[in-house]
Amino acid sequence: MGRPEAPVDETVPERAEFAHHLRALRRAADLTYAELAELVPYSAAQLKRAASGRYLPPFPLAFAYASACHDRMEDGDLRRIALRRIALLHDYAEHGAAEYKLRERRSTVLAKPHLARTLADLGGAMRDQWAYAGRPSYRRIERETKNWVSHSTAHMIVTARTIPRDLRQYVAFLEACEVYGLSVTPWLRAWIRVCGFPKTDEEFTRTTERMNPVVSEIYRKVLREEYCALLRRSREGEIPEVRELEAEAKRELHELIATRTLPVRPLTPVYRSSRLYRTISPAAVGLRSDLPTAP
């Protein structure tokens, strides 16, 4: 009697269920791995590893394994049903293994789009979200975005070489990185803050015509809120551009006053050791602006 088979690896439940099913088929067929290897184009070691639960065997190997075990069944309909079940269990195990791989690669750092102020900040937040989503492959991003984001573009975004060219590509990349529904709101605010508002109605229509209706409505709401906030800040002089214009106007005013001032000697000295001089604006003393300026 050979040594007993090692227990199935239960790390991934879906993969373990598939391995248990393969072992049950072999036991029901009353075959050893050596006997099974004579019926299929695979070695006994490959067949034993396929039923270990440590990895998911390719479907051709699993199908050959199951077919060899089901060849002893007299009922053809029962055999077809069993083989169909193998295909379903293999798909289920493949999906579970992919999800487990994503969980293992998932980062614990949350993306912070509300802190983005520049294109570099926005790109960094997108890379953080990609890592938090489990670092999905570039081909998977291309497939889930329906080619809105190609695998080469996804690679360039993740490697900090570019950012999405427009809002539709931006939203598609985020959806591929598990940003759905209302959770896209801070990302839309970050896009408006960094890339600005739509310049024309045609640009707005072109941007939203193929967008998800839910995301489109959220975008409209965020646009209204950000525009109202922009007007409110402009009245309070909190926008950097407004502050720069005010500062430039003050500098020009000071330069104008400096060129239109005259030295005036006080009637009496303040100190006996020296006389003080001061400059005043001609407008302050009622002088005309066409008088010669001070040298």
Secondary structure, DSSP 8 states (H G I E B T S, - for coil): ----------SSHHHHHHHHHHHHHHHHHT--HHHHHTTSSS-HHHHHHHTSSSS---HHHHHHHHHHHHTT-S-HHHHHHHHHHHHHHHHHHHHHHHHHHHHHH--S----GGG--SHHHHHHHHHHHHHHTT---HHHHHHHTTTSS-HHHHHHHHTTS---SSHHHHHHHHHHTT--GGGGHHHHHHHHHHH-S-SSHHHHHHHHTTS-HHHHHHHHHHHHHHHHHHHHHHHHT-SHHHHHHHHHHHHHHHHHHHHT-EEE--SS-SSSS----EEE-HHHHT--TTS----
